[in-house]
């Protein structure tokens, strides 16, 4: 399966989707001008991955900031991983947040309340 490795900008996140090395991460800032266009290849990749996922998947979110449009896409991503869990595979979401950013922790907790996927929270410092 093709690896997706997108270098982030001030407005778009870093994205690594690498099935062979079991590395799945979205990090940085997510406020792309056209959220659907930016995330379309990512969503398509996850659709393909869901057909033959790894036995265990650990997806890392390490977002400093995301806008409302991105929050909907993040939920869509989580719902796709929830389907993988429903099909009997092991998925864990690691939600990284800056220790001084309670809002980001709360955002992760809100997502965890919506989807049936185990979440782990990890605070980090600069």
Backbone atoms as SQL, in Angstrom:
CREATE TABLE atoms (id INTEGER PRIMARY KEY, chain TEXT, resi INTEGER, resn TEXT, atom TEXT, x REAL, y REAL, z REAL);
INSERT INTO atoms VALUES
  (1, 'A', 1, 'UNK', 'N', 0.848, -1.178, 0.000),
  (2, 'A', 1, 'UNK', 'CA', 0.000, 0.000, 0.000),
  (3, 'A', 1, 'UNK', 'C', 0.893, 1.241, 0.000),
  (4, 'A', 2, 'UNK', 'N', 0.517, 2.209, -0.807),
  (5, 'A', 2, 'UNK', 'CA', 1.289, 3.445, -0.944),
  (6, 'A', 2, 'UNK', 'C', 1.355, 4.203, 0.382),
  (7, 'A', 3, 'UNK', 'N', 2.496, 4.795, 0.654),
  (8, 'A', 3, 'UNK', 'CA', 2.681, 5.616, 1.849),
  (9, 'A', 3, 'UNK', 'C', 2.258, 7.044, 1.525),
  (10, 'A', 4, 'UNK', 'N', 1.510, 7.645, 2.437),
  (11, 'A', 4, 'UNK', 'CA', 1.208, 9.070, 2.323),
  (12, 'A', 4, 'UNK', 'C', 2.089, 9.784, 3.334),
  (13, 'A', 5, 'UNK', 'N', 2.854, 10.760, 2.841),
  (14, 'A', 5, 'UNK', 'CA', 3.720, 11.558, 3.701),
  (15, 'A', 5, 'UNK', 'C', 3.616, 13.006, 3.226),
  (16, 'A', 6, 'UNK', 'N', 2.809, 13.782, 3.920),
  (17, 'A', 6, 'UNK', 'CA', 2.554, 15.172, 3.546),
  (18, 'A', 6, 'UNK', 'C', 3.240, 16.078, 4.563),
  (19, 'A', 7, 'UNK', 'N', 4.105, 16.941, 4.058),
  (20, 'A', 7, 'UNK', 'CA', 4.754, 17.930, 4.921),
  (21, 'A', 7, 'UNK', 'C', 3.761, 19.050, 5.219),
  (22, 'A', 8, 'UNK', 'N', 3.617, 19.389, 6.473),
  (23, 'A', 8, 'UNK', 'CA', 2.684, 20.424, 6.872),
  (24, 'A', 8, 'UNK', 'C', 3.170, 21.822, 6.525),
  (25, 'A', 9, 'UNK', 'N', 2.228, 22.746, 6.557),
  (26, 'A', 9, 'UNK', 'CA', 2.509, 24.166, 6.372),
  (27, 'A', 9, 'UNK', 'C', 1.922, 24.902, 7.574),
  (28, 'A', 10, 'UNK', 'N', 1.852, 26.212, 7.492),
  (29, 'A', 10, 'UNK', 'CA', 1.212, 26.970, 8.570),
  (30, 'A', 10, 'UNK', 'C', -0.272, 26.638, 8.684),
  (31, 'A', 11, 'UNK', 'N', -0.868, 26.189, 7.570),
  (32, 'A', 11, 'UNK', 'CA', -2.311, 25.947, 7.535),
  (33, 'A', 11, 'UNK', 'C', -2.705, 24.481, 7.397),
  (34, 'A', 12, 'UNK', 'N', -1.757, 23.623, 7.088),
  (35, 'A', 12, 'UNK', 'CA', -2.087, 22.210, 6.877),
  (36, 'A', 12, 'UNK', 'C', -1.193, 21.328, 7.743),
  (37, 'A', 13, 'UNK', 'N', -1.714, 20.198, 8.179),
  (38, 'A', 13, 'UNK', 'CA', -0.946, 19.337, 9.081),
  (39, 'A', 13, 'UNK', 'C', 0.055, 18.443, 8.353),
  (40, 'A', 14, 'UNK', 'N', 1.016, 17.941, 9.128),
  (41, 'A', 14, 'UNK', 'CA', 1.853, 16.837, 8.667),
  (42, 'A', 14, 'UNK', 'C', 0.986, 15.589, 8.706),
  (43, 'A', 15, 'UNK', 'N', 1.108, 14.758, 7.697),
  (44, 'A', 15, 'UNK', 'CA', 0.336, 13.517, 7.665),
  (45, 'A', 15, 'UNK', 'C', 1.272, 12.385, 7.260),
  (46, 'A', 16, 'UNK', 'N', 1.297, 11.343, 8.071),
  (47, 'A', 16, 'UNK', 'CA', 2.036, 10.132, 7.728),
  (48, 'A', 16, 'UNK', 'C', 1.069, 8.962, 7.852),
  (49, 'A', 17, 'UNK', 'N', 0.886, 8.256, 6.752),
  (50, 'A', 17, 'UNK', 'CA', 0.074, 7.040, 6.736),
  (51, 'A', 17, 'UNK', 'C', 0.935, 5.960, 6.101),
  (52, 'A', 18, 'UNK', 'N', 1.462, 5.074, 6.922),
  (53, 'A', 18, 'UNK', 'CA', 2.434, 4.075, 6.483),
  (54, 'A', 18, 'UNK', 'C', 2.066, 2.731, 7.099),
  (55, 'A', 19, 'UNK', 'N', 1.331, 1.945, 6.343),
  (56, 'A', 19, 'UNK', 'CA', 0.850, 0.654, 6.837),
  (57, 'A', 19, 'UNK', 'C', 1.996, -0.288, 7.179),
  (58, 'A', 20, 'UNK', 'N', 2.992, -0.386, 6.304),
  (59, 'A', 20, 'UNK', 'CA', 4.078, -1.346, 6.509),
  (60, 'A', 20, 'UNK', 'C', 4.864, -1.079, 7.787),
  (61, 'A', 21, 'UNK', 'N', 5.042, 0.180, 8.134),
  (62, 'A', 21, 'UNK', 'CA', 5.771, 0.537, 9.356),
  (63, 'A', 21, 'UNK', 'C', 4.839, 0.858, 10.521),
  (64, 'A', 22, 'UNK', 'N', 3.549, 0.641, 10.309),
  (65, 'A', 22, 'UNK', 'CA', 2.524, 0.848, 11.337),
  (66, 'A', 22, 'UNK', 'C', 2.643, 2.251, 11.958),
  (67, 'A', 23, 'UNK', 'N', 2.754, 3.251, 11.077),
  (68, 'A', 23, 'UNK', 'CA', 2.871, 4.638, 11.535),
  (69, 'A', 23, 'UNK', 'C', 1.733, 5.453, 10.930),
  (70, 'A', 24, 'UNK', 'N', 0.906, 5.983, 11.804),
  (71, 'A', 24, 'UNK', 'CA', -0.270, 6.741, 11.387),
  (72, 'A', 24, 'UNK', 'C', -0.331, 7.993, 12.253),
  (73, 'A', 25, 'UNK', 'N', -0.175, 9.166, 11.622),
  (74, 'A', 25, 'UNK', 'CA', -0.118, 10.386, 12.421),
  (75, 'A', 25, 'UNK', 'C', -0.587, 11.596, 11.626),
  (76, 'A', 26, 'UNK', 'N', -1.346, 12.442, 12.315),
  (77, 'A', 26, 'UNK', 'CA', -1.697, 13.764, 11.814),
  (78, 'A', 26, 'UNK', 'C', -1.256, 14.737, 12.897),
  (79, 'A', 27, 'UNK', 'N', -0.401, 15.700, 12.517),
  (80, 'A', 27, 'UNK', 'CA', 0.142, 16.611, 13.524),
  (81, 'A', 27, 'UNK', 'C', 0.277, 18.025, 12.959),
  (82, 'A', 28, 'UNK', 'N', 0.310, 18.977, 13.871),
  (83, 'A', 28, 'UNK', 'CA', 0.480, 20.370, 13.464),
  (84, 'A', 28, 'UNK', 'C', -0.824, 21.144, 13.520),
  (85, 'A', 29, 'UNK', 'N', -1.016, 21.995, 12.529),
  (86, 'A', 29, 'UNK', 'CA', -2.203, 22.852, 12.463),
  (87, 'A', 29, 'UNK', 'C', -3.053, 22.441, 11.267),
  (88, 'A', 30, 'UNK', 'N', -4.367, 22.377, 11.471),
  (89, 'A', 30, 'UNK', 'CA', -5.259, 21.997, 10.380),
  (90, 'A', 30, 'UNK', 'C', -6.319, 23.070, 10.173),
  (91, 'A', 31, 'UNK', 'N', -6.052, 23.929, 9.215),
  (92, 'A', 31, 'UNK', 'CA', -7.034, 24.922, 8.789),
  (93, 'A', 31, 'UNK', 'C', -6.850, 25.189, 7.304),
  (94, 'A', 32, 'UNK', 'N', -6.901, 24.108, 6.497),
  (95, 'A', 32, 'UNK', 'CA', -6.700, 24.292, 5.056),
  (96, 'A', 32, 'UNK', 'C', -7.825, 25.123, 4.452),
  (97, 'A', 33, 'UNK', 'N', -7.468, 25.836, 3.384),
  (98, 'A', 33, 'UNK', 'CA', -8.453, 26.670, 2.699),
  (99, 'A', 33, 'UNK', 'C', -9.607, 25.818, 2.175),
  (100, 'A', 34, 'UNK', 'N', -9.283, 24.667, 1.583),
  (101, 'A', 34, 'UNK', 'CA', -10.296, 23.732, 1.092),
  (102, 'A', 34, 'UNK', 'C', -10.083, 22.399, 1.805),
  (103, 'A', 35, 'UNK', 'N', -10.782, 22.238, 2.922),
  (104, 'A', 35, 'UNK', 'CA', -10.564, 21.070, 3.777),
  (105, 'A', 35, 'UNK', 'C', -10.862, 19.762, 3.047),
  (106, 'A', 36, 'UNK', 'N', -11.906, 19.758, 2.213),
  (107, 'A', 36, 'UNK', 'CA', -12.256, 18.527, 1.502),
  (108, 'A', 36, 'UNK', 'C', -11.179, 18.130, 0.500),
  (109, 'A', 37, 'UNK', 'N', -10.640, 19.098, -0.212),
  (110, 'A', 37, 'UNK', 'CA', -9.599, 18.796, -1.189),
  (111, 'A', 37, 'UNK', 'C', -8.334, 18.288, -0.483),
  (112, 'A', 38, 'UNK', 'N', -7.975, 18.908, 0.639),
  (113, 'A', 38, 'UNK', 'CA', -6.776, 18.482, 1.354),
  (114, 'A', 38, 'UNK', 'C', -6.929, 17.058, 1.893),
  (115, 'A', 39, 'UNK', 'N', -8.075, 16.774, 2.491),
  (116, 'A', 39, 'UNK', 'CA', -8.245, 15.482, 3.167),
  (117, 'A', 39, 'UNK', 'C', -8.736, 14.352, 2.263),
  (118, 'A', 40, 'UNK', 'N', -9.157, 14.665, 1.034),
  (119, 'A', 40, 'UNK', 'CA', -9.683, 13.618, 0.154),
  (120, 'A', 40, 'UNK', 'C', -8.713, 12.449, -0.041),
  (121, 'A', 41, 'UNK', 'N', -7.434, 12.684, -0.377),
  (122, 'A', 41, 'UNK', 'CA', -6.538, 11.530, -0.541),
  (123, 'A', 41, 'UNK', 'C', -6.320, 10.763, 0.767),
  (124, 'A', 42, 'UNK', 'N', -6.403, 11.451, 1.878),
  (125, 'A', 42, 'UNK', 'CA', -6.248, 10.804, 3.185),
  (126, 'A', 42, 'UNK', 'C', -7.443, 9.901, 3.453),
  (127, 'A', 43, 'UNK', 'N', -8.634, 10.409, 3.193),
  (128, 'A', 43, 'UNK', 'CA', -9.846, 9.603, 3.395),
  (129, 'A', 43, 'UNK', 'C', -9.849, 8.396, 2.458),
  (130, 'A', 44, 'UNK', 'N', -9.432, 8.605, 1.207),
  (131, 'A', 44, 'UNK', 'CA', -9.362, 7.489, 0.258),
  (132, 'A', 44, 'UNK', 'C', -8.357, 6.442, 0.727),
  (133, 'A', 45, 'UNK', 'N', -7.222, 6.872, 1.256),
  (134, 'A', 45, 'UNK', 'CA', -6.213, 5.948, 1.759),
  (135, 'A', 45, 'UNK', 'C', -6.787, 5.128, 2.916),
  (136, 'A', 46, 'UNK', 'N', -7.478, 5.803, 3.830),
  (137, 'A', 46, 'UNK', 'CA', -8.060, 5.097, 4.979),
  (138, 'A', 46, 'UNK', 'C', -9.119, 4.108, 4.513),
  (139, 'A', 47, 'UNK', 'N', -9.898, 4.469, 3.491),
  (140, 'A', 47, 'UNK', 'CA', -10.868, 3.517, 2.929),
  (141, 'A', 47, 'UNK', 'C', -10.159, 2.259, 2.448),
  (142, 'A', 48, 'UNK', 'N', -9.054, 2.431, 1.722),
  (143, 'A', 48, 'UNK', 'CA', -8.292, 1.282, 1.245),
  (144, 'A', 48, 'UNK', 'C', -7.695, 0.491, 2.391),
  (145, 'A', 49, 'UNK', 'N', -7.166, 1.184, 3.375),
  (146, 'A', 49, 'UNK', 'CA', -6.572, 0.533, 4.543),
  (147, 'A', 49, 'UNK', 'C', -7.610, -0.300, 5.289),
  (148, 'A', 50, 'UNK', 'N', -8.825, 0.200, 5.370),
  (149, 'A', 50, 'UNK', 'CA', -9.869, -0.496, 6.132),
  (150, 'A', 50, 'UNK', 'C', -10.238, -1.846, 5.520),
  (151, 'A', 51, 'UNK', 'N', -9.912, -2.039, 4.248),
  (152, 'A', 51, 'UNK', 'CA', -10.200, -3.325, 3.602),
  (153, 'A', 51, 'UNK', 'C', -9.242, -4.420, 4.063),
  (154, 'A', 52, 'UNK', 'N', -8.030, -4.042, 4.465),
  (155, 'A', 52, 'UNK', 'CA', -7.045, -5.019, 4.955),
  (156, 'A', 52, 'UNK', 'C', -6.141, -4.340, 5.981),
  (157, 'A', 53, 'UNK', 'N', -6.703, -3.995, 7.147),
  (158, 'A', 53, 'UNK', 'CA', -5.915, -3.254, 8.136),
  (159, 'A', 53, 'UNK', 'C', -4.897, -4.145, 8.848),
  (160, 'A', 54, 'UNK', 'N', -3.930, -3.496, 9.473),
  (161, 'A', 54, 'UNK', 'CA', -3.008, -4.219, 10.339),
  (162, 'A', 54, 'UNK', 'C', -3.793, -4.806, 11.506),
  (163, 'A', 55, 'UNK', 'N', -3.234, -5.838, 12.105),
  (164, 'A', 55, 'UNK', 'CA', -3.902, -6.457, 13.247),
  (165, 'A', 55, 'UNK', 'C', -4.123, -5.436, 14.361),
  (166, 'A', 56, 'UNK', 'N', -3.116, -4.578, 14.564),
  (167, 'A', 56, 'UNK', 'CA', -3.219, -3.509, 15.561),
  (168, 'A', 56, 'UNK', 'C', -2.856, -2.189, 14.891),
  (169, 'A', 57, 'UNK', 'N', -3.654, -1.183, 15.152),
  (170, 'A', 57, 'UNK', 'CA', -3.417, 0.147, 14.593),
  (171, 'A', 57, 'UNK', 'C', -3.411, 1.151, 15.732),
  (172, 'A', 58, 'UNK', 'N', -2.378, 1.978, 15.766),
  (173, 'A', 58, 'UNK', 'CA', -2.311, 3.075, 16.723),
  (174, 'A', 58, 'UNK', 'C', -2.237, 4.359, 15.911),
  (175, 'A', 59, 'UNK', 'N', -3.304, 5.146, 15.962),
  (176, 'A', 59, 'UNK', 'CA', -3.374, 6.385, 15.189),
  (177, 'A', 59, 'UNK', 'C', -3.094, 7.550, 16.126),
  (178, 'A', 60, 'UNK', 'N', -2.111, 8.362, 15.762),
  (179, 'A', 60, 'UNK', 'CA', -1.693, 9.491, 16.587),
  (180, 'A', 60, 'UNK', 'C', -2.205, 10.811, 16.027),
  (181, 'A', 61, 'UNK', 'N', -2.895, 11.547, 16.874),
  (182, 'A', 61, 'UNK', 'CA', -3.268, 12.923, 16.570),
  (183, 'A', 61, 'UNK', 'C', -2.436, 13.813, 17.486),
  (184, 'A', 62, 'UNK', 'N', -1.687, 14.720, 16.892),
  (185, 'A', 62, 'UNK', 'CA', -0.889, 15.667, 17.677),
  (186, 'A', 62, 'UNK', 'C', -1.108, 17.054, 17.079),
  (187, 'A', 63, 'UNK', 'N', -2.336, 17.504, 17.190),
  (188, 'A', 63, 'UNK', 'CA', -2.726, 18.768, 16.571),
  (189, 'A', 63, 'UNK', 'C', -2.597, 19.925, 17.555),
  (190, 'A', 64, 'UNK', 'N', -2.000, 20.991, 17.082),
  (191, 'A', 64, 'UNK', 'CA', -1.886, 22.209, 17.883),
  (192, 'A', 64, 'UNK', 'C', -3.175, 23.022, 17.792),
  (193, 'A', 65, 'UNK', 'N', -3.797, 22.961, 16.621),
  (194, 'A', 65, 'UNK', 'CA', -5.012, 23.727, 16.379),
  (195, 'A', 65, 'UNK', 'C', -5.725, 23.129, 15.178),
  (196, 'A', 66, 'UNK', 'N', -7.060, 23.127, 15.216),
  (197, 'A', 66, 'UNK', 'CA', -7.830, 22.782, 14.025),
  (198, 'A', 66, 'UNK', 'C', -9.099, 23.611, 14.001),
  (199, 'A', 67, 'UNK', 'N', -9.541, 23.943, 12.781),
  (200, 'A', 67, 'UNK', 'CA', -10.744, 24.755, 12.625),
  (201, 'A', 67, 'UNK', 'C', -11.989, 23.865, 12.593),
  (202, 'A', 68, 'UNK', 'N', -13.138, 24.490, 12.500),
  (203, 'A', 68, 'UNK', 'CA', -14.405, 23.757, 12.542),
  (204, 'A', 68, 'UNK', 'C', -14.527, 22.767, 11.393),
  (205, 'A', 69, 'UNK', 'N', -14.129, 23.176, 10.197),
  (206, 'A', 69, 'UNK', 'CA', -14.214, 22.267, 9.045),
  (207, 'A', 69, 'UNK', 'C', -13.316, 21.047, 9.263),
  (208, 'A', 70, 'UNK', 'N', -12.145, 21.254, 9.824),
  (209, 'A', 70, 'UNK', 'CA', -11.244, 20.135, 10.104),
  (210, 'A', 70, 'UNK', 'C', -11.815, 19.226, 11.187),
  (211, 'A', 71, 'UNK', 'N', -12.533, 19.800, 12.149),
  (212, 'A', 71, 'UNK', 'CA', -13.090, 18.978, 13.231),
  (213, 'A', 71, 'UNK', 'C', -14.071, 17.948, 12.682),
  (214, 'A', 72, 'UNK', 'N', -14.819, 18.316, 11.655),
  (215, 'A', 72, 'UNK', 'CA', -15.748, 17.371, 11.021),
  (216, 'A', 72, 'UNK', 'C', -14.974, 16.252, 10.325),
  (217, 'A', 73, 'UNK', 'N', -13.903, 16.605, 9.646),
  (218, 'A', 73, 'UNK', 'CA', -13.081, 15.601, 8.963),
  (219, 'A', 73, 'UNK', 'C', -12.425, 14.665, 9.980),
  (220, 'A', 74, 'UNK', 'N', -11.959, 15.216, 11.092),
  (221, 'A', 74, 'UNK', 'CA', -11.366, 14.370, 12.134),
  (222, 'A', 74, 'UNK', 'C', -12.392, 13.355, 12.617),
  (223, 'A', 75, 'UNK', 'N', -13.624, 13.806, 12.818),
  (224, 'A', 75, 'UNK', 'CA', -14.676, 12.874, 13.221),
  (225, 'A', 75, 'UNK', 'C', -14.897, 11.815, 12.143),
  (226, 'A', 76, 'UNK', 'N', -14.907, 12.215, 10.883),
  (227, 'A', 76, 'UNK', 'CA', -15.068, 11.246, 9.792),
  (228, 'A', 76, 'UNK', 'C', -13.946, 10.207, 9.811),
  (229, 'A', 77, 'UNK', 'N', -12.720, 10.653, 10.071),
  (230, 'A', 77, 'UNK', 'CA', -11.589, 9.727, 10.163),
  (231, 'A', 77, 'UNK', 'C', -11.820, 8.747, 11.311),
  (232, 'A', 78, 'UNK', 'N', -12.223, 9.268, 12.454),
  (233, 'A', 78, 'UNK', 'CA', -12.458, 8.406, 13.611),
  (234, 'A', 78, 'UNK', 'C', -13.582, 7.409, 13.350),
  (235, 'A', 79, 'UNK', 'N', -14.621, 7.840, 12.644),
  (236, 'A', 79, 'UNK', 'CA', -15.721, 6.925, 12.322),
  (237, 'A', 79, 'UNK', 'C', -15.249, 5.801, 11.405),
  (238, 'A', 80, 'UNK', 'N', -14.328, 6.097, 10.503),
  (239, 'A', 80, 'UNK', 'CA', -13.771, 5.046, 9.645),
  (240, 'A', 80, 'UNK', 'C', -12.980, 4.038, 10.480),
  (241, 'A', 81, 'UNK', 'N', -12.228, 4.527, 11.457),
  (242, 'A', 81, 'UNK', 'CA', -11.485, 3.612, 12.324),
  (243, 'A', 81, 'UNK', 'C', -12.420, 2.850, 13.260),
  (244, 'A', 82, 'UNK', 'N', -13.542, 3.444, 13.611),
  (245, 'A', 82, 'UNK', 'CA', -14.535, 2.727, 14.408),
  (246, 'A', 82, 'UNK', 'C', -15.060, 1.519, 13.630),
  (247, 'A', 83, 'UNK', 'N', -15.253, 1.667, 12.324),
  (248, 'A', 83, 'UNK', 'CA', -15.677, 0.536, 11.492),
  (249, 'A', 83, 'UNK', 'C', -14.635, -0.579, 11.514),
  (250, 'A', 84, 'UNK', 'N', -13.356, -0.209, 11.515),
  (251, 'A', 84, 'UNK', 'CA', -12.286, -1.209, 11.580),
  (252, 'A', 84, 'UNK', 'C', -12.384, -1.978, 12.899),
  (253, 'A', 85, 'UNK', 'N', -12.668, -1.270, 13.991),
  (254, 'A', 85, 'UNK', 'CA', -12.851, -1.913, 15.296),
  (255, 'A', 85, 'UNK', 'C', -14.057, -2.852, 15.254),
  (256, 'A', 86, 'UNK', 'N', -15.148, -2.384, 14.658),
  (257, 'A', 86, 'UNK', 'CA', -16.363, -3.203, 14.574),
  (258, 'A', 86, 'UNK', 'C', -16.134, -4.479, 13.775),
  (259, 'A', 87, 'UNK', 'N', -15.143, -4.457, 12.879),
  (260, 'A', 87, 'UNK', 'CA', -14.813, -5.647, 12.090),
  (261, 'A', 87, 'UNK', 'C', -13.811, -6.552, 12.804),
  (262, 'A', 88, 'UNK', 'N', -13.522, -6.257, 14.073),
  (263, 'A', 88, 'UNK', 'CA', -12.715, -7.158, 14.880),
  (264, 'A', 88, 'UNK', 'C', -11.241, -6.829, 14.979),
  (265, 'A', 89, 'UNK', 'N', -10.835, -5.666, 14.503),
  (266, 'A', 89, 'UNK', 'CA', -9.425, -5.293, 14.587),
  (267, 'A', 89, 'UNK', 'C', -9.188, -4.365, 15.772),
  (268, 'A', 90, 'UNK', 'N', -7.945, -4.313, 16.205),
  (269, 'A', 90, 'UNK', 'CA', -7.544, -3.533, 17.371),
  (270, 'A', 90, 'UNK', 'C', -7.069, -2.152, 16.924),
  (271, 'A', 91, 'UNK', 'N', -7.763, -1.104, 17.369),
  (272, 'A', 91, 'UNK', 'CA', -7.389, 0.272, 17.045),
  (273, 'A', 91, 'UNK', 'C', -7.323, 1.070, 18.344),
  (274, 'A', 92, 'UNK', 'N', -6.276, 1.851, 18.484),
  (275, 'A', 92, 'UNK', 'CA', -6.144, 2.788, 19.599),
  (276, 'A', 92, 'UNK', 'C', -5.851, 4.169, 19.023),
  (277, 'A', 93, 'UNK', 'N', -6.512, 5.166, 19.580),
  (278, 'A', 93, 'UNK', 'CA', -6.237, 6.549, 19.210),
  (279, 'A', 93, 'UNK', 'C', -5.367, 7.149, 20.306),
  (280, 'A', 94, 'UNK', 'N', -4.225, 7.675, 19.915),
  (281, 'A', 94, 'UNK', 'CA', -3.382, 8.413, 20.861),
  (282, 'A', 94, 'UNK', 'C', -3.582, 9.895, 20.579),
  (283, 'A', 95, 'UNK', 'N', -4.138, 10.586, 21.531),
  (284, 'A', 95, 'UNK', 'CA', -4.449, 12.005, 21.396),
  (285, 'A', 95, 'UNK', 'C', -3.406, 12.791, 22.190),
  (286, 'A', 96, 'UNK', 'N', -2.492, 13.425, 21.479),
  (287, 'A', 96, 'UNK', 'CA', -1.425, 14.210, 22.097),
  (288, 'A', 96, 'UNK', 'C', -1.882, 15.666, 22.182),
  (289, 'A', 97, 'UNK', 'N', -1.617, 16.295, 23.309),
  (290, 'A', 97, 'UNK', 'CA', -2.003, 17.696, 23.473),
  (291, 'A', 97, 'UNK', 'C', -0.941, 18.403, 24.311),
  (292, 'A', 98, 'UNK', 'N', -0.749, 19.672, 24.028),
  (293, 'A', 98, 'UNK', 'CA', 0.198, 20.454, 24.823),
  (294, 'A', 98, 'UNK', 'C', -0.369, 20.585, 26.229),
  (295, 'A', 99, 'UNK', 'N', 0.484, 20.406, 27.225),
  (296, 'A', 99, 'UNK', 'CA', 0.011, 20.397, 28.612),
  (297, 'A', 99, 'UNK', 'C', -0.720, 21.677, 29.011),
  (298, 'A', 100, 'UNK', 'N', -0.480, 22.774, 28.303),
  (299, 'A', 100, 'UNK', 'CA', -1.150, 24.036, 28.626),
  (300, 'A', 100, 'UNK', 'C', -2.407, 24.265, 27.786),
  (301, 'A', 101, 'UNK', 'N', -2.744, 23.329, 26.928),
  (302, 'A', 101, 'UNK', 'CA', -3.897, 23.482, 26.028),
  (303, 'A', 101, 'UNK', 'C', -5.037, 22.554, 26.443),
  (304, 'A', 102, 'UNK', 'N', -5.761, 22.957, 27.469),
  (305, 'A', 102, 'UNK', 'CA', -6.885, 22.155, 27.954),
  (306, 'A', 102, 'UNK', 'C', -7.946, 21.953, 26.872),
  (307, 'A', 103, 'UNK', 'N', -8.085, 22.945, 25.980),
  (308, 'A', 103, 'UNK', 'CA', -9.089, 22.832, 24.917),
  (309, 'A', 103, 'UNK', 'C', -8.818, 21.627, 24.022),
  (310, 'A', 104, 'UNK', 'N', -7.544, 21.361, 23.746),
  (311, 'A', 104, 'UNK', 'CA', -7.217, 20.217, 22.886),
  (312, 'A', 104, 'UNK', 'C', -7.489, 18.901, 23.602),
  (313, 'A', 105, 'UNK', 'N', -7.224, 18.842, 24.899),
  (314, 'A', 105, 'UNK', 'CA', -7.569, 17.649, 25.673),
  (315, 'A', 105, 'UNK', 'C', -9.077, 17.440, 25.638),
  (316, 'A', 106, 'UNK', 'N', -9.833, 18.498, 25.875),
  (317, 'A', 106, 'UNK', 'CA', -11.293, 18.401, 25.871),
  (318, 'A', 106, 'UNK', 'C', -11.820, 17.974, 24.507),
  (319, 'A', 107, 'UNK', 'N', -11.203, 18.455, 23.439),
  (320, 'A', 107, 'UNK', 'CA', -11.627, 18.041, 22.095),
  (321, 'A', 107, 'UNK', 'C', -11.454, 16.533, 21.941),
  (322, 'A', 108, 'UNK', 'N', -10.321, 16.006, 22.381),
  (323, 'A', 108, 'UNK', 'CA', -10.095, 14.564, 22.315),
  (324, 'A', 108, 'UNK', 'C', -11.116, 13.799, 23.135),
  (325, 'A', 109, 'UNK', 'N', -11.428, 14.305, 24.316),
  (326, 'A', 109, 'UNK', 'CA', -12.415, 13.642, 25.174),
  (327, 'A', 109, 'UNK', 'C', -13.799, 13.651, 24.527),
  (328, 'A', 110, 'UNK', 'N', -14.126, 14.739, 23.837),
  (329, 'A', 110, 'UNK', 'CA', -15.417, 14.801, 23.148),
  (330, 'A', 110, 'UNK', 'C', -15.485, 13.780, 22.016),
  (331, 'A', 111, 'UNK', 'N', -14.408, 13.652, 21.249),
  (332, 'A', 111, 'UNK', 'CA', -14.381, 12.627, 20.200),
  (333, 'A', 111, 'UNK', 'C', -14.514, 11.234, 20.812),
  (334, 'A', 112, 'UNK', 'N', -13.832, 10.997, 21.921),
  (335, 'A', 112, 'UNK', 'CA', -13.875, 9.681, 22.569),
  (336, 'A', 112, 'UNK', 'C', -15.292, 9.333, 23.019),
  (337, 'A', 113, 'UNK', 'N', -16.081, 10.350, 23.365),
  (338, 'A', 113, 'UNK', 'CA', -17.470, 10.112, 23.764),
  (339, 'A', 113, 'UNK', 'C', -18.350, 9.730, 22.579),
  (340, 'A', 114, 'UNK', 'N', -17.932, 10.101, 21.378),
  (341, 'A', 114, 'UNK', 'CA', -18.747, 9.862, 20.185),
  (342, 'A', 114, 'UNK', 'C', -18.464, 8.500, 19.571),
  (343, 'A', 115, 'UNK', 'N', -17.200, 8.099, 19.533),
  (344, 'A', 115, 'UNK', 'CA', -16.830, 6.854, 18.852),
  (345, 'A', 115, 'UNK', 'C', -16.452, 5.771, 19.855),
  (346, 'A', 116, 'UNK', 'N', -16.625, 4.538, 19.426),
  (347, 'A', 116, 'UNK', 'CA', -16.286, 3.383, 20.264),
  (348, 'A', 116, 'UNK', 'C', -14.886, 2.894, 19.913),
  (349, 'A', 117, 'UNK', 'N', -13.899, 3.709, 20.268),
  (350, 'A', 117, 'UNK', 'CA', -12.493, 3.375, 20.049),
  (351, 'A', 117, 'UNK', 'C', -11.756, 3.770, 21.326),
  (352, 'A', 118, 'UNK', 'N', -10.835, 2.942, 21.803),
  (353, 'A', 118, 'UNK', 'CA', -10.049, 3.349, 22.972),
  (354, 'A', 118, 'UNK', 'C', -9.164, 4.561, 22.654),
  (355, 'A', 119, 'UNK', 'N', -9.194, 5.532, 23.536),
  (356, 'A', 119, 'UNK', 'CA', -8.354, 6.731, 23.426),
  (357, 'A', 119, 'UNK', 'C', -7.336, 6.721, 24.556),
  (358, 'A', 120, 'UNK', 'N', -6.126, 7.140, 24.240),
  (359, 'A', 120, 'UNK', 'CA', -5.104, 7.399, 25.248),
  (360, 'A', 120, 'UNK', 'C', -4.687, 8.850, 25.074),
  (361, 'A', 121, 'UNK', 'N', -4.492, 9.537, 26.186),
  (362, 'A', 121, 'UNK', 'CA', -4.144, 10.955, 26.146),
  (363, 'A', 121, 'UNK', 'C', -2.716, 11.136, 26.633),
  (364, 'A', 122, 'UNK', 'N', -1.951, 11.902, 25.877),
  (365, 'A', 122, 'UNK', 'CA', -0.564, 12.153, 26.249),
  (366, 'A', 122, 'UNK', 'C', -0.275, 13.642, 26.179),
  (367, 'A', 123, 'UNK', 'N', 0.063, 14.218, 27.328),
  (368, 'A', 123, 'UNK', 'CA', 0.451, 15.625, 27.373),
  (369, 'A', 123, 'UNK', 'C', 1.917, 15.745, 26.984),
  (370, 'A', 124, 'UNK', 'N', 2.239, 16.824, 26.295),
  (371, 'A', 124, 'UNK', 'CA', 3.634, 17.087, 25.961),
  (372, 'A', 124, 'UNK', 'C', 3.954, 18.546, 26.270),
  (373, 'A', 125, 'UNK', 'N', 5.236, 18.838, 26.375),
  (374, 'A', 125, 'UNK', 'CA', 5.692, 20.209, 26.576),
  (375, 'A', 125, 'UNK', 'C', 6.491, 20.623, 25.350),
  (376, 'A', 126, 'UNK', 'N', 6.841, 21.885, 25.275),
  (377, 'A', 126, 'UNK', 'CA', 7.620, 22.361, 24.124),
  (378, 'A', 126, 'UNK', 'C', 8.906, 21.687, 24.071);
